[in-house]
Amino acid sequence: QAQLTESGGGLAQTGGSLRLSCGVSGRTFSGCVVGWFRQAPGKEREFVAGSSYSTEYSDSVKGRFTISRDSAKNTVYLQMGSLKPEDTAVYYCAATWATWYASPRTLVYNYWGQGTQVTVSS
């Protein structure tokens, strides 16, 4: 069974930056598609970014967030910049090994992290 461990959330000011980490353990990192999602209070969970054979971003974060992978550390990062108050949410990473050659946005994820709070003050 895979396990995902998130870290890096916290408080930032508008315009600031934060980096989230998602460590993958229990299964090979090779072929692991990782997606980042977020859920704000009273809202549905939404896709933020994903890493498979390609990277993909939601329109709301494109140009501000960057997803990257470190295979040596079995970790996927979400570098968040130019933060806005509307980025405030609980952020979750998720993983699937179902298929590598697919859009991360469209996949069903089998494994989820515990979530990490990101709060952006105005």
C-alpha positions as protocol buffer text, in pm:
chain_id: "A"
residue {
  index: 1
  type: GLN
  ca { x: 0 y: 0 z: 0 }
}
residue {
  index: 2
  type: ALA
  ca { x: 127 y: 341 z: -90 }
}
residue {
  index: 3
  type: GLN
  ca { x: 143 y: 620 z: 161 }
}
residue {
  index: 4
  type: LEU
  ca { x: 156 y: 990 z: 88 }
}
residue {
  index: 5
  type: THR
  ca { x: 300 y: 1237 z: 336 }
}
residue {
  index: 6
  type: GLU
  ca { x: 247 y: 1606 z: 282 }
}
residue {
  index: 7
  type: SER
  ca { x: 431 y: 1896 z: 436 }
}
residue {
  index: 8
  type: GLY
  ca { x: 497 y: 2262 z: 378 }
}
residue {
  index: 9
  type: GLY
  ca { x: 165 y: 2432 z: 437 }
}
residue {
  index: 10
  type: GLY
  ca { x: 126 y: 2737 z: 652 }
}
residue {
  index: 11
  type: LEU
  ca { x: 53 y: 3106 z: 649 }
}
residue {
  index: 12
  type: ALA
  ca { x: 166 y: 3342 z: 373 }
}
residue {
  index: 13
  type: GLN
  ca { x: 91 y: 3697 z: 275 }
}
residue {
  index: 14
  type: THR
  ca { x: -62 y: 3798 z: -54 }
}
residue {
  index: 15
  type: GLY
  ca { x: 207 y: 3784 z: -317 }
}
residue {
  index: 16
  type: GLY
  ca { x: 417 y: 3545 z: -113 }
}
residue {
  index: 17
  type: SER
  ca { x: 533 y: 3189 z: -176 }
}
residue {
  index: 18
  type: LEU
  ca { x: 507 y: 2849 z: -21 }
}
residue {
  index: 19
  type: ARG
  ca { x: 632 y: 2507 z: -125 }
}
residue {
  index: 20
  type: LEU
  ca { x: 436 y: 2193 z: -56 }
}
residue {
  index: 21
  type: SER
  ca { x: 595 y: 1849 z: -56 }
}
residue {
  index: 22
  type: CYS
  ca { x: 438 y: 1510 z: -111 }
}
residue {
  index: 23
  type: GLY
  ca { x: 652 y: 1211 z: -18 }
}
residue {
  index: 24
  type: VAL
  ca { x: 553 y: 878 z: -173 }
}
residue {
  index: 25
  type: SER
  ca { x: 636 y: 553 z: 4 }
}
residue {
  index: 26
  type: GLY
  ca { x: 531 y: 189 z: -11 }
}
residue {
  index: 27
  type: ARG
  ca { x: 537 y: 159 z: -389 }
}
residue {
  index: 28
  type: THR
  ca { x: 779 y: 237 z: -664 }
}
residue {
  index: 29
  type: PHE
  ca { x: 789 y: 603 z: -761 }
}
residue {
  index: 30
  type: SER
  ca { x: 831 y: 505 z: -1122 }
}
residue {
  index: 31
  type: GLY
  ca { x: 505 y: 551 z: -1311 }
}
residue {
  index: 32
  type: CYS
  ca { x: 342 y: 729 z: -1020 }
}
residue {
  index: 33
  type: VAL
  ca { x: 106 y: 1001 z: -1131 }
}
residue {
  index: 34
  type: VAL
  ca { x: 67 y: 1266 z: -863 }
}
residue {
  index: 35
  type: GLY
  ca { x: -199 y: 1528 z: -847 }
}
residue {
  index: 36
  type: TRP
  ca { x: -247 y: 1822 z: -615 }
}
residue {
  index: 37
  type: PHE
  ca { x: -599 y: 1918 z: -516 }
}
residue {
  index: 38
  type: ARG
  ca { x: -744 y: 2175 z: -280 }
}
residue {
  index: 39
  type: GLN
  ca { x: -1064 y: 2230 z: -92 }
}
residue {
  index: 40
  type: ALA
  ca { x: -1170 y: 2562 z: 48 }
}
residue {
  index: 41
  type: PRO
  ca { x: -1442 y: 2591 z: 316 }
}
residue {
  index: 42
  type: GLY
  ca { x: -1785 y: 2546 z: 164 }
}
residue {
  index: 43
  type: LYS
  ca { x: -1644 y: 2455 z: -176 }
}
residue {
  index: 44
  type: GLU
  ca { x: -1587 y: 2135 z: -365 }
}
residue {
  index: 45
  type: ARG
  ca { x: -1243 y: 1987 z: -398 }
}
residue {
  index: 46
  type: GLU
  ca { x: -1073 y: 2103 z: -714 }
}
residue {
  index: 47
  type: PHE
  ca { x: -777 y: 1993 z: -921 }
}
residue {
  index: 48
  type: VAL
  ca { x: -476 y: 2224 z: -894 }
}
residue {
  index: 49
  type: ALA
  ca { x: -185 y: 2056 z: -1073 }
}
residue {
  index: 50
  type: GLY
  ca { x: -66 y: 1714 z: -1180 }
}
residue {
  index: 51
  type: SER
  ca { x: 246 y: 1533 z: -1291 }
}
residue {
  index: 52
  type: SER
  ca { x: 244 y: 1236 z: -1523 }
}
residue {
  index: 53
  type: TYR
  ca { x: 423 y: 1209 z: -1857 }
}
residue {
  index: 54
  type: SER
  ca { x: 332 y: 1578 z: -1872 }
}
residue {
  index: 55
  type: THR
  ca { x: 240 y: 1847 z: -1626 }
}
residue {
  index: 56
  type: GLU
  ca { x: -98 y: 2010 z: -1606 }
}
residue {
  index: 57
  type: TYR
  ca { x: -240 y: 2306 z: -1417 }
}
residue {
  index: 58
  type: SER
  ca { x: -578 y: 2453 z: -1349 }
}
residue {
  index: 59
  type: ASP
  ca { x: -639 y: 2790 z: -1509 }
}
residue {
  index: 60
  type: SER
  ca { x: -655 y: 2955 z: -1168 }
}
residue {
  index: 61
  type: VAL
  ca { x: -293 y: 2867 z: -1083 }
}
residue {
  index: 62
  type: LYS
  ca { x: -127 y: 2849 z: -1424 }
}
residue {
  index: 63
  type: GLY
  ca { x: 177 y: 3073 z: -1433 }
}
residue {
  index: 64
  type: ARG
  ca { x: 192 y: 3098 z: -1052 }
}
residue {
  index: 65
  type: PHE
  ca { x: 234 y: 2738 z: -937 }
}
residue {
  index: 66
  type: THR
  ca { x: 490 y: 2484 z: -1052 }
}
residue {
  index: 67
  type: ILE
  ca { x: 481 y: 2109 z: -996 }
}
residue {
  index: 68
  type: SER
  ca { x: 804 y: 1913 z: -1001 }
}
residue {
  index: 69
  type: ARG
  ca { x: 936 y: 1567 z: -913 }
}
residue {
  index: 70
  type: ASP
  ca { x: 1251 y: 1447 z: -740 }
}
residue {
  index: 71
  type: SER
  ca { x: 1285 y: 1077 z: -816 }
}
residue {
  index: 72
  type: ALA
  ca { x: 1582 y: 1041 z: -582 }
}
residue {
  index: 73
  type: LYS
  ca { x: 1361 y: 1147 z: -293 }
}
residue {
  index: 74
  type: ASN
  ca { x: 1032 y: 997 z: -415 }
}
residue {
  index: 75
  type: THR
  ca { x: 882 y: 1340 z: -369 }
}
residue {
  index: 76
  type: VAL
  ca { x: 663 y: 1573 z: -570 }
}
residue {
  index: 77
  type: TYR
  ca { x: 667 y: 1945 z: -497 }
}
residue {
  index: 78
  type: LEU
  ca { x: 417 y: 2218 z: -555 }
}
residue {
  index: 79
  type: GLN
  ca { x: 588 y: 2555 z: -563 }
}
residue {
  index: 80
  type: MET
  ca { x: 325 y: 2821 z: -511 }
}
residue {
  index: 81
  type: GLY
  ca { x: 399 y: 3184 z: -592 }
}
residue {
  index: 82
  type: SER
  ca { x: 212 y: 3512 z: -625 }
}
residue {
  index: 83
  type: LEU
  ca { x: -29 y: 3376 z: -368 }
}
residue {
  index: 84
  type: LYS
  ca { x: -377 y: 3520 z: -340 }
}
residue {
  index: 85
  type: PRO
  ca { x: -632 y: 3499 z: -58 }
}
residue {
  index: 86
  type: GLU
  ca { x: -843 y: 3276 z: -282 }
}
residue {
  index: 87
  type: ASP
  ca { x: -565 y: 3017 z: -272 }
}
residue {
  index: 88
  type: THR
  ca { x: -654 y: 2956 z: 92 }
}
residue {
  index: 89
  type: ALA
  ca { x: -757 y: 2592 z: 126 }
}
residue {
  index: 90
  type: VAL
  ca { x: -656 y: 2252 z: 249 }
}
residue {
  index: 91
  type: TYR
  ca { x: -422 y: 2107 z: -10 }
}
residue {
  index: 92
  type: TYR
  ca { x: -407 y: 1735 z: -77 }
}
residue {
  index: 93
  type: CYS
  ca { x: -173 y: 1530 z: -286 }
}
residue {
  index: 94
  type: ALA
  ca { x: -299 y: 1213 z: -448 }
}
residue {
  index: 95
  type: ALA
  ca { x: -141 y: 931 z: -644 }
}
residue {
  index: 96
  type: THR
  ca { x: -230 y: 662 z: -891 }
}
residue {
  index: 97
  type: TRP
  ca { x: -34 y: 405 z: -1089 }
}
residue {
  index: 98
  type: ALA
  ca { x: -321 y: 330 z: -1321 }
}
residue {
  index: 99
  type: THR
  ca { x: -169 y: 489 z: -1628 }
}
residue {
  index: 100
  type: TRP
  ca { x: 126 y: 717 z: -1691 }
}
residue {
  index: 101
  type: TYR
  ca { x: 19 y: 841 z: -2032 }
}
residue {
  index: 102
  type: ALA
  ca { x: -290 y: 1034 z: -1937 }
}
residue {
  index: 103
  type: SER
  ca { x: -396 y: 1379 z: -1830 }
}
residue {
  index: 104
  type: PRO
  ca { x: -357 y: 1402 z: -1452 }
}
residue {
  index: 105
  type: ARG
  ca { x: -678 y: 1601 z: -1435 }
}
residue {
  index: 106
  type: THR
  ca { x: -884 y: 1313 z: -1570 }
}
residue {
  index: 107
  type: LEU
  ca { x: -758 y: 1027 z: -1354 }
}
residue {
  index: 108
  type: VAL
  ca { x: -915 y: 861 z: -1052 }
}
residue {
  index: 109
  type: TYR
  ca { x: -669 y: 868 z: -765 }
}
residue {
  index: 110
  type: ASN
  ca { x: -641 y: 573 z: -528 }
}
residue {
  index: 111
  type: TYR
  ca { x: -418 y: 719 z: -261 }
}
residue {
  index: 112
  type: TRP
  ca { x: -449 y: 1048 z: -77 }
}
residue {
  index: 113
  type: GLY
  ca { x: -243 y: 1241 z: 170 }
}
residue {
  index: 114
  type: GLN
  ca { x: -375 y: 1380 z: 495 }
}
residue {
  index: 115
  type: GLY
  ca { x: -395 y: 1737 z: 369 }
}
residue {
  index: 116
  type: THR
  ca { x: -208 y: 2049 z: 465 }
}
residue {
  index: 117
  type: GLN
  ca { x: -358 y: 2391 z: 536 }
}
residue {
  index: 118
  type: VAL
  ca { x: -252 y: 2689 z: 329 }
}
residue {
  index: 119
  type: THR
  ca { x: -375 y: 3029 z: 444 }
}
residue {
  index: 120
  type: VAL
  ca { x: -304 y: 3345 z: 248 }
}
residue {
  index: 121
  type: SER
  ca { x: -368 y: 3671 z: 428 }
}
residue {
  index: 122
  type: SER
  ca { x: -466 y: 3989 z: 247 }
}
